[in-house]
Amino acid sequence: MDFIFIEALRVEAHVGIYPRERAAAQALEIDLTFGVPDVAAQRDDIADTIDYAIVIERIRAELGARHFNLLEALGEHIVGVMLEHFKAPWVKISVAKVGVARGVRRVGVFIERGSG
């Protein structure tokens, strides 16, 4: 299996349980790696793989459409989109809030699903 990665994708999303988090979107940083068929490299055809530009567009749309209480739920939602909509056989994601605590660069979660 081959893999595509999207690293340090910056998005604004509504996520959190605290009043300040519910009032405004906050910056998230997402790293996403997903499996793609080996045939894509062999045939050199975009139709045989998952288009990362479409994945990025879909993530931004999904995160702009709703509020998540937990990063865990937000991450699982994106993983579900990758597995169900894009048919990725394996997905690994990290989602982090940027600059939410003094002296801490990022706070986040890692999720891995599928067979890789």
C-alpha positions, 0 to 999 in steps of 0.5 A, a space after each residue: 500500500 502507498 500513502 499520501 500525507 497532508 502535513 500541518 493543514 491549518 483550519 479554523 474550526 468550532 471545537 471545545 466545551 468551554 464558553 470561549 471555545 463555543 463562542 468563536 472558531 479556533 486554529 487547528 493543525 491537522 496531519 493526515 496520512 491515508 492509504 491509497 492503491 499501489 496501482 496509482 503509481 503504476 498507471 500514473 492516473 489520478 482516477 486510481 488514487 485519492 486526490 489530496 486537493 479534494 480531501 483538503 476541500 472536504 475537511 474544510 467544509 466538514 469543519 465549517 459546518 458544525 461544532 464538535 465538543 471534543 477533538 476526539 470526535 472531530 478526528 473520528 469524523 474526519 477519519 470516517 469521511 476518509 474511510 467511507 467517502 474516499 474509501 481509504 483503507 487506512 487513515 492516521 490523523 493528528 488534530 491539535 489546537 494551537 496556542 490554547 495554553 500558556 507555554 504549550 505549542 499544541 494540544 491534540 489527539 492521534 487516531 489510527 483506523 483501518 488496516 495498513 
